[in-house]
């Protein structure tokens, strides 16, 4: 049995991680932390009958665990990750703190200096469909953001085949449920502001998540600066859909494009490539850990990809557990389907 701890257990991603771990046949939860409600019980904060005491991060028994999930906000995660790695504990970090390889780029996008830049080179970006071999070996996993998961999975087959026009814009139009903004309410996520509304925010190249998208697109041989990203908040609890518009460097048929995606993601247990003529929707993946993709060829050199995930599933906790399974040599979809 692999013993694990969860930092930040009372946020949406922390709670979702614990929900999955409770049903994992090879994982045992040893501790759950919460700074604001230490001394309480998780059942006091969510409508569940689980007896899971909450402790402060300072009291986390790192000597009793093999791995930790850090479900803390960016900035707050660094100290917990550093403590875990000093204790030789493997880490799956769900914040943005270790996704970027350059501390200066991190400071530019997140507005704070990185406290442990020496760990950035150790971290592996946790998209199993792209980085599985590195994930197996790493002790520090940087779980991707939810928006980047959809956009990068949509682009990866084209990047791998070098089929993106390097002179053309890549437009990602993305929609997310409100849980993607976290459990702490703000004016923009207040019910009256969100209900019966559709709100774009941080559009163009201003959303923080674009930094990790640009980084990986460049690593895969594309032109990251071509990416234009427009996220939107939709009045649902959970779910995510990105519609990605690209120009191709070659003329293809619809069958050729579909075959490329099907072959690229063959034998990937949490990927669902829809048949030609079907379009991915939020409903395809809500409350699952799957990613569903559809492809629509507009012209021989113009393509639309729709990518659907649950923002708390494949976009956060589900992907984190998927990476945990890879790191510990388990069947990748364990506890996830």
FENKA-V156671 format. One record per pair of residues at least 24 apart in sequence whose C-alpha atoms are under 7 Angstrom apart, sorted by the first residue. I is the first residue (numbers start at 1). J is the second residue. D is the distance in Angstrom with one decimal. If there is no record, write none. Layout:
I,J,D
I,J,D
//
This chain:
1,26,5.0
1,27,5.6
1,28,6.5
2,26,5.9
2,27,4.7
2,28,6.1
2,66,6.2
3,27,5.8
3,28,4.9
3,29,6.1
3,30,6.3
3,65,4.7
3,66,5.3
3,67,6.7
4,28,6.0
4,29,5.1
4,30,5.7
4,65,5.1
4,66,5.9
4,67,4.9
4,68,5.3
5,29,5.8
5,30,5.4
5,31,4.8
5,32,5.9
5,65,6.6
5,67,6.6
5,68,4.6
5,69,6.3
6,31,6.3
6,32,4.8
6,33,6.4
6,68,5.6
6,69,4.8
6,70,6.0
7,32,5.9
7,33,4.9
7,57,6.8
7,69,6.2
7,70,4.8
7,71,5.6
7,72,6.6
8,33,5.4
8,34,5.4
8,70,6.6
8,71,4.9
8,72,5.1
9,33,5.7
9,34,6.1
9,71,6.9
10,34,6.4
10,42,7.0
11,182,6.9
11,183,5.8
12,182,6.4
12,183,6.1
13,71,6.2
13,312,6.2
13,316,6.4
13,317,5.7
14,71,5.2
16,312,7.0
16,317,6.0
17,317,4.9
20,335,6.4
23,335,6.1
24,334,6.9
24,335,5.0
30,65,7.0
31,60,6.8
33,57,5.6
62,87,6.6
63,87,6.9
66,90,6.3
67,91,5.6
68,92,6.2
69,93,5.8
70,94,5.8
71,95,6.4
78,115,6.6
78,116,6.9
90,139,4.6
90,140,6.1
91,139,6.1
91,140,4.8
91,141,6.0
92,140,6.1
92,141,4.7
92,142,6.3
92,143,6.7
92,320,6.5
93,141,6.0
93,142,5.2
93,143,5.8
94,142,6.5
94,143,4.9
94,316,6.7
98,123,6.3
98,142,5.4
99,125,6.1
99,142,5.2
99,144,6.9
99,212,6.6
100,212,6.1
109,208,5.7
126,323,6.4
128,323,6.6
129,268,6.9
135,323,6.8
135,326,6.6
135,327,5.9
136,326,5.4
136,327,4.3
137,327,6.5
143,320,6.0
145,209,6.7
145,315,6.5
146,311,5.5
146,315,4.0
146,316,6.3
147,209,7.0
148,209,6.5
148,213,5.7
149,315,6.4
150,242,6.2
150,307,5.4
150,308,6.6
150,309,6.9
151,242,6.6
152,213,6.8
154,305,6.1
154,307,6.1
157,260,6.7
157,261,6.0
157,264,6.0
159,220,6.2
159,221,6.7
159,222,6.3
160,220,6.9
163,248,5.5
163,249,5.2
163,250,6.5
164,247,6.2
164,248,4.7
164,249,5.4
165,247,5.6
165,248,4.9
165,249,4.3
166,222,6.9
166,223,6.1
168,226,6.7
168,247,6.2
169,226,4.7
169,227,6.0
169,228,7.0
169,246,7.0
170,226,5.6
170,227,4.7
170,228,6.0
170,245,5.9
170,246,5.1
171,227,6.0
171,228,4.9
171,229,6.1
171,244,5.6
171,245,5.1
171,246,6.7
172,228,6.2
172,229,4.8
172,230,6.2
172,242,6.4
172,243,5.8
172,244,4.4
172,245,6.5
173,229,6.2
173,230,4.9
173,231,6.1
173,242,5.6
173,243,5.2
173,244,6.2
174,230,6.0
174,231,4.6
174,232,6.0
174,241,5.7
174,242,4.1
174,243,6.2
175,231,5.8
175,232,4.7
175,233,5.9
175,234,6.3
175,240,5.5
175,241,5.3
175,242,6.2
176,232,6.2
176,233,5.3
176,234,5.9
176,239,5.9
176,240,4.5
176,241,6.7
177,233,6.2
177,234,5.5
177,235,6.4
177,236,4.9
177,237,5.0
177,238,4.3
177,239,5.2
177,240,6.3
178,233,6.4
178,234,6.8
178,235,6.6
178,236,6.2
178,237,5.3
178,238,6.4
179,237,5.6
179,238,5.7
180,311,6.2
194,235,5.4
195,235,5.2
196,235,6.4
197,234,6.8
197,235,6.5
198,232,6.7
198,233,5.9
198,234,5.2
199,232,5.2
199,233,5.1
199,234,6.9
200,230,6.9
200,231,5.8
200,232,4.1
200,233,6.4
201,231,6.0
201,232,6.0
202,231,7.0
203,229,6.0
203,230,4.3
203,231,6.2
204,228,5.1
204,229,5.1
204,230,5.7
205,229,6.0
238,286,6.9
238,310,6.3
238,311,6.2
239,282,5.6
239,286,5.4
239,309,6.2
239,310,4.3
239,311,5.3
240,282,5.9
240,308,5.7
240,309,5.3
240,310,5.7
240,311,5.7
241,281,6.7
241,282,5.8
241,306,6.9
241,307,5.6
241,308,4.5
241,309,6.6
242,306,5.7
242,307,5.2
242,308,6.5
243,304,6.8
243,305,5.8
243,306,4.5
243,307,6.5
244,304,5.6
244,305,5.1
244,306,6.3
245,303,6.0
245,304,4.7
245,305,6.6
246,302,6.0
246,303,5.4
246,304,6.5
247,301,5.7
247,302,4.6
247,303,6.4
248,301,4.7
248,302,5.9
249,301,6.8
250,301,6.1
251,300,4.6
251,301,4.8
252,300,5.0
252,301,6.5
253,300,6.1
254,297,5.6
258,295,6.6
269,333,6.4
279,306,6.8
280,306,5.7
280,307,6.3
280,308,6.1
281,308,6.1
282,308,5.6
282,309,6.9
285,309,5.3
285,310,5.7
286,310,4.9
287,313,6.7
288,313,6.0
289,313,4.6
289,314,4.6
289,318,5.2
289,336,6.0
290,314,5.9
//
